[in-house]
């Protein structure tokens, strides 16, 4: 009876050892994932995927964020688009992109005339100093874009 008990414990230990090895292997992948970052070209590609070949124009959209973020773990961002938000003239969507995080797409917010106001705010984690881009799609087919820089003094994702 004691032999059977020891055999079961050894199997359990083997399973735990293998699981521990798997955890170490998976967590080490995260060490290399930081090397893949979005850049201006990746952001341009992501914007084109959303809006196609439409031309973007400046103005009509405001991007509020700090010039210097003391901590990249939580950077406040707000986007507002000037629009009457009527049934014939409203903001359809606002897309937010980052040029320095692992993926260029940060968020998409959809609006209807019933939204009343095209304003969103969020907090995002930033790895490093970078540009944030906001794109607003209007119901009339126009697309507004704004880009602002944020200097991150303490990285939110490890640095």
C-alpha positions in Angstrom: 0.0 0.0 0.0 2.8 2.4 0.8 4.4 1.7 -2.7 1.2 2.8 -4.4 1.1 5.9 -2.3 4.7 6.9 -3.2 4.1 6.2 -6.9 1.1 8.6 -6.9 3.1 11.3 -5.2 5.9 11.0 -7.7 3.4 11.3 -10.6 1.9 14.4 -8.9 5.4 15.9 -8.5 6.2 15.1 -12.1 3.0 16.9 -13.2 3.8 19.9 -11.1 7.3 20.0 -12.4 6.1 19.9 -16.0 3.5 22.6 -15.2 6.2 24.7 -13.6 8.4 24.3 -16.7 5.5 25.3 -18.9 4.8 28.5 -16.8 8.5 29.5 -17.1 8.4 28.9 -20.8 5.3 30.9 -21.4 6.4 33.7 -19.1 9.8 33.9 -20.9 7.9 34.5 -24.2 6.7 37.8 -22.6 10.3 38.9 -22.3 10.6 39.0 -26.1 7.2 40.3 -26.9 8.3 43.8 -25.9 10.5 43.9 -29.0 7.5 44.1 -31.3 6.1 47.6 -31.2 3.9 49.7 -33.4 5.4 52.5 -35.4 4.1 55.3 -37.6 3.9 52.9 -40.6 1.9 50.3 -38.6 -0.5 53.1 -37.4 -0.9 54.3 -41.0 -1.7 50.7 -42.1 -4.2 50.3 -39.3 -5.9 53.6 -40.2 -6.1 52.6 -43.8 -7.7 49.3 -42.8 -10.5 51.3 -40.9 -11.1 54.2 -43.3 -9.9 52.9 -46.7 -8.5 55.5 -49.1 -10.4 58.4 -47.6 -8.3 61.6 -47.1 -8.0 62.8 -43.5 -8.2 66.4 -42.6 -7.0 68.4 -39.6 -9.4 70.3 -37.4 -12.8 69.4 -35.9 -11.2 67.0 -33.4 -9.5 67.6 -30.1 -7.1 65.2 -28.4 -6.4 66.0 -24.8 -3.5 64.3 -23.1 -0.6 65.4 -20.9 2.6 66.6 -22.6 4.5 64.7 -19.9 3.1 61.5 -18.2 5.0 60.9 -15.0 3.8 57.3 -15.0 3.1 55.3 -18.1 0.9 52.9 -16.2 -2.1 55.1 -16.5 -2.2 58.1 -18.9 -5.4 60.0 -19.2 -6.7 60.6 -22.8 -9.8 62.4 -24.0 -11.1 62.9 -27.5 -13.8 65.3 -28.6 -15.2 65.9 -32.0 -17.2 69.0 -32.9 -20.5 67.9 -34.4 -24.2 68.9 -34.1 -24.9 65.1 -33.6 -28.1 65.5 -35.7 -29.6 62.7 -37.8 -27.9 64.2 -40.9 -24.6 65.2 -39.4 -23.0 63.1 -36.7 -19.8 61.3 -35.7 -19.9 57.6 -36.6 -16.7 56.5 -34.9 -13.6 57.6 -33.1 -10.5 55.4 -33.4 -7.4 55.8 -31.2 -4.0 54.6 -32.1 -0.5 54.6 -30.5 2.8 54.7 -32.3 4.9 53.0 -29.6 2.8 50.3 -27.9 2.9 46.7 -29.0 -0.2 47.1 -31.2 -1.2 50.3 -33.0 -5.0 49.9 -32.3 -6.0 51.2 -28.9 -9.7 51.6 -29.0 -12.7 52.3 -31.2 -15.8 54.2 -30.0 -19.1 54.2 -32.0 -21.6 57.0 -31.9 -25.2 57.7 -33.1 -27.1 61.0 -33.2 -28.7 59.9 -29.9 -25.3 60.0 -28.3 -25.7 63.8 -28.0 -22.0 64.5 -27.8 -19.0 62.9 -29.4 -16.6 62.8 -26.4 -14.7 59.9 -24.9 -12.1 59.6 -22.2 -10.0 56.7 -21.2 -6.7 55.8 -19.6 -4.1 53.8 -21.4 -0.8 52.2 -20.5 2.2 53.4 -22.5 5.5 51.6 -22.8 7.4 54.7 -23.8 7.2 58.3 -25.1 5.1 58.2 -28.3 2.5 59.8 -30.5 -1.2 59.2 -30.0 -3.4 59.5 -33.1 -7.2 60.0 -33.0 -9.3 59.6 -36.2 -13.0 60.6 -36.4 -15.3 59.2 -39.1 -18.2 61.4 -39.8 -21.6 60.4 -41.2 -21.0 62.6 -44.3 -17.9 60.6 -45.2 -15.3 63.1 -44.0 -12.5 61.9 -41.8 -10.7 64.1 -39.2 -7.4 63.3 -37.7 -5.2 64.7 -34.9 -1.8 63.5 -33.5 -0.2 64.6 -30.2 3.0 63.5 -28.5 3.3 62.2 -24.9 6.6 62.0 -23.1 6.5 59.1 -20.6 9.1 59.4 -17.8 8.4 56.0 -16.2 7.3 53.2 -18.6 4.0 51.6 -17.8 5.0 48.2 -19.3 8.4 47.7 -17.7 10.5 50.7 -18.1 
